[in-house]
Amino acid sequence: MSTEIHAHKVLELIKQQPMTEPELRAAALRAFGAQAQFRTCKRSGFDLDSLLFFFQQQQKVLVTDGVWYFNPARICQH
């Protein structure tokens, strides 16, 4: 059985410490496990790959010189 984690939990990792994509993947694996599935406020069923793509597509993160940064301007406030 997989665990569904809210995407904000992954964004919190980046907010606490900007990191590269491999570092983020490793941190998410440690925090949530290999079988984790993710959801947003409106969608569910993300695996880590699709969630990270979604973050970039929706500009919830900014990537500069390979480092992922939290983008507070694009995060819902709840």
BELGI-V862397 format. One record per backbone hydrogen bond with DSSP energy under -1.0 kcal/mol. NH is the residue of the N-H (numbers start at 1). CO is the residue of the C=O. If there is no record, write none. Layout:
nh->NH co->CO
nh->NH co->CO
//
This chain:
nh->5 co->37
nh->7 co->39
nh->9 co->6
nh->11 co->7
nh->12 co->8
nh->14 co->10
nh->15 co->11
nh->16 co->12
nh->17 co->13
nh->19 co->68
nh->24 co->20
nh->25 co->21
nh->26 co->22
nh->27 co->23
nh->28 co->24
nh->29 co->25
nh->30 co->26
nh->31 co->27
nh->32 co->28
nh->33 co->29
nh->36 co->33
nh->37 co->3
nh->38 co->46
nh->39 co->5
nh->40 co->43
nh->46 co->38
nh->51 co->47
nh->52 co->48
nh->53 co->49
nh->54 co->50
nh->55 co->51
nh->56 co->52
nh->57 co->53
nh->58 co->54
nh->59 co->56
nh->60 co->55
nh->61 co->55
nh->62 co->69
nh->64 co->67
nh->67 co->64
nh->68 co->19
nh->69 co->62
nh->71 co->60
nh->74 co->71
nh->75 co->72
//
